[in-house]
C-alpha cells in the first residue's frame, strides 16, 4: 500500500512538473530588475537596493495558502539574521494591494510585500502560470475560487513559489524553484551560505 501511494504521488508530481513552464532562472544568471510598491506605499527599485544590499526574493501565492503562510512566518522569524547579513527581503505576489496589507498585518510582517501589477515580475522571472485544470489538476476548484477572491479581477495567474538570492552584482546566488507547491526554500540553509 505504501509503495502504491508513493507511486501515485510520484506520477502526480511528474504531471504537475510537466504542466508548468520549467525554464526558470538558475544560479549565475542575471536577475531581472524589480520595480513596484510595497504594502506600506514604499517604492521598490531593485537596482537601487542592490547598490548596498543583496536581495532575497520570495514568490508567494497568497495568504489563503497554508504552505505560503508557514513559509512567510519562517521568513519573518529569520528577518533579523538576513538584515544583519545585508540582505533586503521582498515578497512578490498577485494578491491585491489590500490583501498584501492584510497579510502584513495578520502575520506582523516587517519586510516588503509587492503586489505584482499585471504579473510583470512573475513573468520576468518565469514563475507565472495560469490557474486551469491542466496546471492545477488537484484542488482546481478550491484554488481557482481563492484566486478569484485574492487576486485582481480577471487575473487567474499564480507564481510557482520560488526563491532567489541576488548578489549586489545582480547575479543569482541561490535559486529554489519547484512546481510542487509544498516544497519551499529553507531560510536557515540560505543564511548558512551567506
N, C-alpha and C positions, 0 to 999 in steps of 0.2 A: 504493500500500500504506500509506504514511504517513497519507494522508487517511482511509483506511478505519479505521485504528487510532484516530485522533483522534475519528472519528465514533462508534465503539463506546464509547470512553472517555466521550465527552460524553453518550451515551444512558444509560450506566451511572450517571453522576453525577446525571442528571436523575431516574432511577428511585430512586436512593438518597435523594436530597433529598426526593422526594415521599413517601417511606415514613416519614420521621422527623419528628415534630412540629417545626414551624419557628416557633412563636410564642414565641420566646425574648426575654429582656430586651435592651434597647437602651441606648445611651448616653443619660444623662439620667434613666433610670428609677431608682426607689429599690430598692436591693438587699435581698432578704430577709435576716433575721438568721441567723447560723450558730451552732449550739451543738453541741459534740462533744468528743471526747477524742482527742488525737493519739497517735502511736506510742510516745511516752515517758510516757503517762499524764497529760499536761497537759490540764486543762480549757480548752476554747476557747470564747470568747464574743465574737462579732464586735462587739457593741455596746461592750464594754469596750475592745477593741483600737482601735476607731475613735476613741476619745477622744484618742489620741495618735499614731495611725498611719493611713496608707492601708492597704488590703488588696489583695493580688493573689491571686485565686482561680483555680486551675487544676483542671479536672475531668480525671481520669486513669482509663483503663480497667483497667490492671493491668500488673505487670512482665513479663507474658507477651507484651506488645505491643511490637514493636521500635520503632515510632514514638513510643510513650509513653516508652520508656527513653531514647531520644535527646532527647526534649523535657525530661525530668526532669534529665538531665545538663546540658543547656543552662541550665536554671533554676538548678541548683546553681552553675554557673560564674558566673552573674550575681548570686548571692545578696548578696555584699558591696556591690555597686553599689546594689541595691534597698534594703538595710538603711541605707546612708548617706543615701538619699533619703527615709527614714522610711516604708518600705513593709514591712508584715508579710506573709509568704508563707504560704499554706496550700493544700494539695492535697487534693482530695476524691475518694474512690474507694469502689467497692463491695467492694474486696478485704477479706478478713477482717483482724482486728487482727493476727494472726500474720503475714499477708502484708505488712501495712504495715511491721512491724518488719523483716521480711526485706528489703523494698525499701530501707528507710532504711540498713540495714547494707551491703547489696550495693553501693549507689551512693554511700555515705558522705554521706547527705543530712542537712543541718542545718536544715531547715525542717519545719513541721508537716504530717504526712500524717494525714488523718482518715478513719477507716472510717465510711462513711455508713450508720448504723443505719436499717434499713427504708427506705433510699433517700430519706429525708425531705429532705435538702439538694438532691439531684439533682432531685427532684420540685418543690421550691420554686423552683429556678432554671430549671425547664422544659427540662432537658437529658437527662432519663431516657428510655430507650427499651427495649422488650423485645427480647431476642435471639430472633428467629424467622426463618423463611425469607423472609418478606416484607421485614423490616427489614435483614436481612443476606443478600442473595441470593448473594453470592460468599463463599466460605470459611465458610459457615454451620456445617459440621461441626467445623472447627477452632475457631472462635470459641466455639461452644456447649460444646465439650469443655473449653476453657480457663476459661470462666466457671464451669463446674461444679467445677473444681479450685480456683479462686482466690476465688470469692465464697462468702458464707454459703450453706448448704444451701438449695436450692429458690429461690434468688434469681438469676433469669436476666435481670437488668437491667444495662445499661451506660449511661454518660453519653456524649453527644456530647462529644468532647474540646474543650470551650470554655474561654475565659479571660476573666476580668472584673477590671478595676481599679476599686476603690471608694474614693471620696473620704471624708474624715472626716465629711462631712455625710450619708453613706450613699448618695450618688448614684453611679451607674456612670459612670466617666470614659472607659473603654475596654472594648470587647467584641469578642471573636473567637468566632464560632460557625459551624461548618461541618460538616455531616453527613459530608463526606468525611474519614474518619479520618486521611488522610495530610496534610491541611492543618492546620497548627498556628500558634499565635501566635509572633511574633518578639520575643524579650525585649529585644534591642538597640533595636528600634523603640519599644517601650513605655518604656524608660529615657530615650530622647531626648525623649519627650513630657512627662516629669516636670520 
